[in-house]
Amino acid sequence: MKNDPKTLAGLALLLPACTVCLSGLLRFDAPPALIHPALVFGGLLAALAINLPRVLRVAARREGGALLGEVRLRVEGRLPSLAIITTSLLLTSVLLSYLFVENFQPR
């Protein structure tokens, strides 16, 4: 596997979110600058935005007055990008679930 800059950037952008999750599980204190919410969620969204176009192709065209659209998923040779996309979506759902549970107050 060659070192692709977009794959390495995606991995680097996932680090703050992984640090937040692991610091809670392993009970260690992470540097506050690394776990800032804008950096965590921004990194997750940026990793998703960088790697999603490498895997998905979306096309739309008009044919006979109707709008036709298609979405293609390319898997061959894109396993690192798929792993980054999956990890980004998983960490986003875990952190949003945590935010909901932590801030939910029954009435």
PyMOL commands that set and color helices and strands:
alter all, ss='L'
color gray80, all
select helices_A, chain A and resi 5-26+37-55+79-103
alter helices_A, ss='H'
color red, helices_A
select strands_A, chain A and resi 56-63+66-73
alter strands_A, ss='S'
color yellow, strands_A
deselect
rebuild
show_as cartoon
